[in-house]
Amino acid sequence: MTMLTLTTRRLPGASVIVVGGEVDAVTADQLEDFIRDACPGAGERLVLDLSEMPFMASPGLRVLITADALLRDAGGSLHLAGMRPAPARLLEITGTADVLRIHATVDHALTAPLNEQDA
C-alpha cells in the first residue's frame, strides 16, 4: 500500500506542507483534503515542500492544479519547492510547469513575490 506523510509548519503569512511519499491514485485525495484544511487566508502563501516526494502520478497533478485555483480564489498563492526529477518531468511534459509557481527551495518559495516563481 502506498504511504503518504503530510506535516504542516505555520509561519507568519505562510504555511509549509511537507509531502513525504508518492502521490498517486491512492493518496491524491488525502493530499487534496490536507491542502484544503491548510488553505491560508488572503495574501498568504501555501508552500508544498516536495523534496520528500519521489513520484507523482496524474491524480497528483490534478490536486496541484485544483489547489492553485483554490488558493487564487481565496486571495492566496500556491508555491512548490524542492521538486524532484520525476515529478518535475510530469509538470514539464504537461505544460503545468509554466503555470505553477516552482522554486528550488522552501526558503526561495517563502521569500519570492506572491505571484512569481524562480527564474
Number of C-alpha atoms within 10 A of each C-alpha: 5 10 10 17 15 15 11 17 11 12 11 7 14 22 21 22 22 20 20 18 19 21 26 18 14 14 20 22 15 15 21 18 13 15 23 13 9 17 21 21 15 14 14 20 27 28 26 24 25 22 19 15 21 17 19 23 16 16 16 22 19 13 19 22 14 15 21 20 15 17 22 16 11 15 14 22 28 27 25 24 24 20 22 16 12 14 20 17 14 17 18 12 9 11 11 15 15 11 11 19 21 24 22 17 17 21 12 17 28 20 8 15 12 17 13 14 20 13 6
